[in-house]
Amino acid sequence: MGRAGFNRKTGLATLTMVLAAEAADADVVWAIKGPIEAFQHHRGITHAFVGAPFVAAATLASVFLLHRFWLSRRSSVTQSLPVRWGYLYWLALIAALSHLLLDYTTAYGTRLFEPFDWRWYSWDIMYIIEPVMLAALILGLVMPSLFSLINQEIGARSKGPRGRGGAIFALICVVIIWGYRDYEHRHALSAMNAITYNGAEPQRTAAYPYMVNPYRWHGVVETANFYQTVPVNSSGPQVGVGSGARIFYQPEETAVTRAAKESHFGRVYLDWAAFPYVETQNLEGDPNGYLVQFHDLRYAYPEMRAGGVLGGYVLLSPNLRVEAQGPNSSRPTWLAKLQGSSAH
């Protein structure tokens, strides 16, 4: 965005926009208090519309201090344009909002209206890493350098900061990718809503993307008694209710599942999960008790391990006291071994 033209209005434009576009992820500092707090506050207030002006202000303050530091170390700083601090704030705000938009396109989502609305919002059209979009952005950065080499060979003069054409090309590519994926996403949802699942009408449906292929989707269906995951081909469109489909019957609520859901991690996870599914495993030996595992079926891709890093667990004693809890990324090694031996 800086190269697309904003860097022609003021000095430090690109630096400010790069830092502001990344600043929302400062919420990783919550990891200091533990993995559950990090999970709870990830994509929180710094990823909301209310937080964006403050993120922009903090970024601008950092750039100002960095600029003063440069001036103190050097008698003069070579700069093609004067610094317009008021204008830089608006550039920082635009960049901060771009972070919200990028996160909104993914299935993980973000709380855009926190603290007035605590719901998660997601567009569900982009995988968390999209090679096609990254290729377009990288190409937009590389193209100006290639053209610059050509211009040097033929003796052409530079007409200001380079990279504008490549940057605009990259941004247009991103918008086209979003638009086409949204079009295919709507096709996938329409196909899923047009059929029944084991004779049951769908109450809620969602389609989640794969990398690269805009026609391949991971479908999740909720009925009155069960969840079902299905592969969806939006180019048909075709819903694979036979091969590749999996049914998850909603488990009976027990004292064990209630205790797990009322734990700190259980409350945090259920607040975030779109299609929560809970499994209970009786543990024998030492320790004795119950292992309750939390999954979100939007991440139950057929080729992925169930639960994955975005699942979690609560370990309960026989009297339903919480002994251990947290996301799978923080699961102790001894608990993973215990789970595997109990499963056998």
Secondary structure, DSSP 4 states (H G I P E B T S, - for coil): -TTTTGGGTSTTHHHHHHHHHHGGGGGGGGGGG-HHHHHHHTTSGGGSTTTHHHHHHHHHHHHHHHHHHHHHHSS----SS---HHHHHHHHHHHHHHHHHHHHTBSS-B-TTTTT----B----B-SS-HHHHHHHHHHHHHHHHHHHHHHHHTPPP-SSS-HHHHHHHHHHHHHHHHHHHHHHHHHHHHHHTS-BTTBPPSEEEEEE-SS-TTEEEEEEE-SSEEEEEEEETTTTEE-SSTT-EEEEPPPP-HHHHHHHTSHHHHHHHHH-SSEEEEEEEE-SSS-EEEEEEEEGGG--TTSPSSGGG-EEEEE-TT--EEEEEEGGG--HHHHHHHHHHH-
